């Protein structure tokens, strides 16, 4: 059973680096105006999508995992918010060009093909639109042993360094790229989730007695304890500039 399958069965809504507390902090620093059209790529069980919808934002949320989407729709109904959920591949989005003001991602690109996700994000953004992508980064050299563990456990083919992430966004024509709030994985980062309990987390009851679930979560803890110092995270930010202006603000 894959790591993401376990998260779906547990109904986890804040598995991304920093959890929901980091999501709220990001929105305080980079607020999204009510009425904006936001595409969340890899919405999981829909916690962030529903929170955005409560702020008067028009949210379309996609995920490739059917069980994740089922729980996301159940959450939206319970929270009485309108979110358009679509089952789709992050590398091949079923949307028109220049459709969204914001593309929002929380720990998804690293599990797929980051270059394709970035290119698709750029394509669907309107001119002047913004990408916010919270991802894992390599903060220390990744050995062959760690690389194989990341591939076997997470399905991550390559963990990019901060410089490689920024180079990737630049290659996809994003402007003003940067990494906001870089950090490292710590125990206290997970502890802050107690401040924001998820009352709409639906866990499959049989998951509690499934030894595979506990085996996988134990493997996760062991990986983070042994190799966590090699992993960091940050929010990758890039703008899709207007075709009529250069990054300096002058007509091009």
C-alpha positions, 0 to 999 in steps of 0.5 A: 500500500502506497503512502498516499493511499494511507493518507487517504484512508486516514483522511488526513487534511494537513499532511503537507510541510507545516500543516494547516497552521502553515497554510493559515500563516501563508494566507495572512502573508499572501492574502487572496482577494474574495472573488478570485478564481483559484485552482488547487492542484492536489487538494487531498481531502479538501481542507484548504479548498474549503477554507478558501471557499469560506473566504468568498474565493471561487475554488476549483480543486483537483486530485487524482486520488478517487478516495481523497476526492470522495472525502473532500466532497463530503467535507465541503457538504458538511462545511456548506461551501461550494467547491468544484472538485475534479478528478484529474492528473496534475501533469495534464489539467483539463482546463483552458489557458489563462483561466485562474488568478492563483494556482495553489499547491501543497506538497504535490509537485514533488510526487509527480513530474515537477516540470510538467506541473509547473508548465501546466500551472503557468498555462492555466494562470491568467496574465498577472496570476500567481503560483504558490507551491509548498514543497519539500526541498533537499537541504543536504546532499541526497545519497543514492541510499536516500534517493532509493528510499524516497523513490520506494516509499514516496514515489519521489524520483528526485528531490530538488534543491532550492536552487533547482526548484527556482531554475525549474520555475524560471525555465517555465517562464515564471517571473519574480520567482522566490522561495518564501519561508524556507524551513526544516522538519521538526517535531514542534512543526507537527505539534502545532496541529493541536492548535487547529484540530480537523473536525472534518477528518473522516478516517476509514474505521478499518484503517485503525486495525489494519497492520499495513497502515501502522507499518507504513506510518512507522516506516515514515517516522523511521525515515524522518528520524534517520534522514529528516535533516536532509529535507527542508521545505518552502513555498515556491512563488512565481508570477505569470507576467502580462505579455505586454509588460516586462518584469521591469514594468516597462512595455516590452 
